[in-house]
Amino acid sequence: MAPNHGRRLFLFDIDGTLVDTGGAGLRALRQALPDAFPRLAEGHMPELDLAGSTDSGLVMEVFQACGVPDTPENRDRYFAAYLRHLRANLAVAGESARLLPGVVTLLTALSASGNSAHSTGLLTGNIKEGAAIKVEHFAIASHFAFGAYGDDHHDRDELGPIARDRAGRRFGASIDIARSVVIGDTPKDIRCGKALGARTLGVATGRFSAAELRDFGADTVFETLEETNSVLRALEVTA
Ligand SMILES: [Mg+2]
């Protein structure tokens, strides 16, 4: 029997990894601008590189480009408008917003085999409430007992340790970070997994190809999460 090194974590990114909102998220970021700050129009929105970014990092960029002072009040106003639009956009998105292939089967298998051996959480640039809206919309919220979010820090590399510490408190157990896995669709997910000292699994269901994710140093790469048994093997989980 292998020695017990503590609980392993599987930390999932949301957009491009678990779900594709069909642009509902980006539209909400744009729509929130004139809603929160009536002197501004959607056209004032700068070009944003969403892939792997955090919402608070994006807001810093938006505020700077639009000359909005970065105060807690302005952030609250902007994010409140964003959440309203995100909810509304998802409500009318229909099939353009979808779960990515294999996600439900994989999450179900991980939940069923978890117990004290491993736990599944979120490691996402979405602010906490935005993340909740997305995972609830797609009925996968129950699979995630903890998480770290874009309103915890603007630098994604800082989110891994936050997720680790929350899991430690949540489960009252030691966490085996070296055998934990960060799962995501962008080079920033891979970088953040390495910053945490975890393993990394890249999935090419976002903007980056499998080859690109491999080049960025992902330990394992899949085209999709559809081949459940292969993914579980890569995660060293016995189904
Ligand atoms: Mg992503």
Residues whose N, C-alpha, C, O or C-beta is under 5 A from the ligand:
A	BS01	MG	D13 I14 D15 G16 T17 G52 D185
